[in-house]
């Protein structure tokens, strides 16, 4: 495998099974250095398994991992000194304070100064509560402490599994600013999340995983603009007729009703042809109250993962969008 | 070293440390004070004299030590299992592994801290027991003349050391079982079951059971011990204290190798 040194993280053909269930099926991730990478996927898609493999908690069945430009396997544990990770829910000794927990964590792995413990408590806004026992922390505070733990060794690559879990809105904004700041000083932040709006605001690059495979990867700008999607809003009672009109402008399967209640339709068409969409509707006496070019991450995510989500045991994503695609005209 | 010191700090702050070993000391004090307060009247004849031996120096030293080293084994199993199991249950092992720490080194450092805390707890329990015995002797009107007996005091360090090694080995058994079970509760439960199960099995299989950890721990203390977990292995030919101590060492090292080896190879999914 050849990987450009500017990559912070790369996986090639990563496979992992739990018994007969295949969790990852040839995952190829390419994460450039100095970006915030949003790692998205429905429940059970393989996000946490990927995190566990990247942090040496699990051994892959096959495939390779490169961290910060060099191959990584579980026996190279010292490579993790340059990486900070929050895998699944944060784990602490409940009878110790937040500060004591971080000191205990600092004793493992890369050498870390005691001063750094207070620095990271500051970064996550927990300095005043650092002396409280973790058993008295709220979920959001534990999450912040988990992020503080990941930042302890001032890592070049930060792997965060659902870091916004349990955070209040102010905490989410603060976390976003912190992660953006880290990327701005050249560090790489790899964030798995199911909060699509949050990822859309945070990430520079997105990878979408479904059924253990990467189904799309690219810069956020490319993904949202390059799809050639125009979203149009009409009166809810005109949605059906608008869809018929638009189905004459583009192939019928390129028209989808995003929300019949709100009157949103999506048309796969180059954004510079948005005027044609508007004109076609106007000529049929349907007047758009909203017109947006570009893609929405949620639309893209649901499009890409819909097939996988229908087989997802918890059915989380089945039926969320309520979208319908126009049938082919005969 | 920093891992070991950190492990020690964690255990010193851990309520389970005080609950586990505090209970051992509390039981000892309760028994001694009860004996002293009743003056052995709860028993009669030879039984009464035997009961008062725990408040009669210099024999009280041996009795207190035998109590601590005998029952202490059970508490050590529970404590070792609680500490190792919580690393899996709370997910703290996962966190240090993701930081690049060596799994086996972390496990061994954690156990080293357990061993030190256990030593301190046994010394404190013994001191508390001796203090209680003094109070008990006064309550029972027993003379304290033998308290400075040089022979008895001279034997204590070796007896204590032998018993301590055996108790650490029993702690290692709990530690290894909880590591294999990846669970605090399962580890504690399995450790206690092994402790009592071995005692029960020794009735039927004394020649085999005498080589198992809890019987060996008792045998390593020598013939004067009160008996711990499994108790002396019934009618089987007893092992010499020195050979038993050697086998205790084998079990100790074996348990730690199993715990560290399992942690090193385990896939951490929780």
HADDOCK unambig.tbl for C-alpha pairs under 7 A between the chains (distance, minus, plus):
assign (segid A and resid 55 and name CA) (segid B and resid 98 and name CA) 5.00 0.50 0.50
assign (segid A and resid 56 and name CA) (segid B and resid 98 and name CA) 6.55 0.50 0.50
assign (segid A and resid 57 and name CA) (segid B and resid 97 and name CA) 6.93 0.50 0.50
assign (segid A and resid 57 and name CA) (segid B and resid 98 and name CA) 6.82 0.50 0.50
assign (segid A and resid 57 and name CA) (segid B and resid 267 and name CA) 5.94 0.50 0.50
assign (segid A and resid 57 and name CA) (segid B and resid 268 and name CA) 5.08 0.50 0.50
assign (segid A and resid 58 and name CA) (segid B and resid 267 and name CA) 4.92 0.50 0.50
assign (segid A and resid 58 and name CA) (segid B and resid 268 and name CA) 6.13 0.50 0.50
assign (segid A and resid 77 and name CA) (segid B and resid 100 and name CA) 4.69 0.50 0.50
assign (segid A and resid 77 and name CA) (segid B and resid 101 and name CA) 6.83 0.50 0.50
assign (segid A and resid 78 and name CA) (segid B and resid 100 and name CA) 5.33 0.50 0.50
assign (segid A and resid 80 and name CA) (segid B and resid 98 and name CA) 6.87 0.50 0.50
assign (segid A and resid 80 and name CA) (segid B and resid 99 and name CA) 5.80 0.50 0.50
assign (segid A and resid 80 and name CA) (segid B and resid 100 and name CA) 4.73 0.50 0.50
assign (segid A and resid 81 and name CA) (segid B and resid 99 and name CA) 6.12 0.50 0.50
assign (segid A and resid 81 and name CA) (segid B and resid 100 and name CA) 5.65 0.50 0.50
assign (segid A and resid 84 and name CA) (segid B and resid 99 and name CA) 6.76 0.50 0.50
assign (segid A and resid 85 and name CA) (segid B and resid 98 and name CA) 6.49 0.50 0.50
assign (segid A and resid 91 and name CA) (segid B and resid 90 and name CA) 5.90 0.50 0.50
assign (segid A and resid 91 and name CA) (segid B and resid 91 and name CA) 5.13 0.50 0.50
assign (segid A and resid 91 and name CA) (segid B and resid 92 and name CA) 5.33 0.50 0.50
assign (segid A and resid 91 and name CA) (segid B and resid 95 and name CA) 6.75 0.50 0.50
assign (segid A and resid 92 and name CA) (segid B and resid 90 and name CA) 6.67 0.50 0.50
assign (segid A and resid 92 and name CA) (segid B and resid 92 and name CA) 5.91 0.50 0.50
assign (segid A and resid 95 and name CA) (segid B and resid 14 and name CA) 6.48 0.50 0.50
assign (segid A and resid 104 and name CA) (segid B and resid 6 and name CA) 5.65 0.50 0.50
assign (segid A and resid 105 and name CA) (segid B and resid 96 and name CA) 6.57 0.50 0.50
assign (segid A and resid 107 and name CA) (segid B and resid 2 and name CA) 5.67 0.50 0.50
assign (segid A and resid 107 and name CA) (segid B and resid 3 and name CA) 5.50 0.50 0.50
assign (segid A and resid 107 and name CA) (segid B and resid 6 and name CA) 6.42 0.50 0.50
assign (segid A and resid 108 and name CA) (segid B and resid 3 and name CA) 6.23 0.50 0.50
assign (segid A and resid 108 and name CA) (segid B and resid 96 and name CA) 5.98 0.50 0.50
assign (segid A and resid 108 and name CA) (segid B and resid 99 and name CA) 6.95 0.50 0.50
assign (segid A and resid 108 and name CA) (segid B and resid 101 and name CA) 5.51 0.50 0.50
assign (segid A and resid 109 and name CA) (segid B and resid 96 and name CA) 6.93 0.50 0.50
assign (segid A and resid 109 and name CA) (segid B and resid 99 and name CA) 5.20 0.50 0.50
assign (segid A and resid 109 and name CA) (segid B and resid 100 and name CA) 4.92 0.50 0.50
assign (segid A and resid 109 and name CA) (segid B and resid 101 and name CA) 4.30 0.50 0.50
